[in-house]
Amino acid sequence: MSIEAGIAEIARACECEIEAGLDACQVAVARANEVLFEGSYGRATPHTRFWVASATKPIVSSAVWLLIGDGQLEIERPVAHYVPEFAANGKRAVTVEQVLLMTCGLPGAAMPTADGADAKRRVARFAEWTLEYEPGTRCVYHPESAHWVLAELIERISGEDFRDFVDRRIARPLGLPRLLGIPPSEQTDIAQLSPAADARTRAPYDYAAKIAAGEPGGGGVMTATTLARFYQGLLNDPDGIWPPDVRVDGIGRVRCRLPDPRMGLPANRTLGVVVGAGFGATWGASPTAFGWPGAGGQIGFAEPATGISFAFLQLGDDDPVSPFVRGVRLSNLALALGR
């Protein structure tokens, strides 16, 4: 399928979703560091930002890659080597790599938003956490805990607020707006905070607090275009943000193939993304595409074989299944581009 024909099909699919009752969505396609298509539908405008939920995770993981590339962080070392407070309650041997791969044994560890946003309270929570299984033996999705550990590692090693570090070292070099830690006064044009969203969704989230805290596992806000451009950065890195060996490892070397108990699929985890068919992947038709999904059907990924990056963000129903199905449908159209 030609790029032009494929993009037209993606646009038609978005229009059909709105006609079928979806409240709002955005889509973006990029290639060779250029945005080929961006569209906003329903209540969304080109300026509408979306809460991308767990699609935030690769952004924070890629910030950790910078510390690896700088020679400041060794993933084989225990987290406690860098954050001594983390060792409490039998966690002394948990490694940085296990945290990045979500094999660290802490999937249910609690981190209230207010505690995570405060460095002292965050570390106090770490000390309270106890292991749920032997690290390295299972891969279980960690909704929040693993990436709060990564945030602390960024701050402890760089001496900089993790949200500012992501902004300075990743967002600004890629020409992107701030992605994490958006204060309430600047939380305008966010789809999940609109009056329409309040009427249509019943998710138990304090979106404003998550977004202000810049939760590293799910507090990012952006447009579909911004997310597609981030993945172009991971795919091509024209400005050399990441050392090439670290970036290539991060987007393509699968280090964990343990089965994910929720999905019945191999985890297929690198140090920051899912490759091919893995947990929550809507791009399973490709063995090399890499990315990460988010609650509510948010999706961002890149396909090395075609050079395409794709993002689809949506809002409109609280059914846990239909947004995922919708994301699969749109992602498969994107995977066909240029083939």
Summary of the structure (lengths in Angstrom):
residues: 339
radius of gyration: 18.8
end to end distance: 5.8
largest distance: 56.8
contacts: 1234
relative contact order: 0.18
helix: 42%
strand: 15%
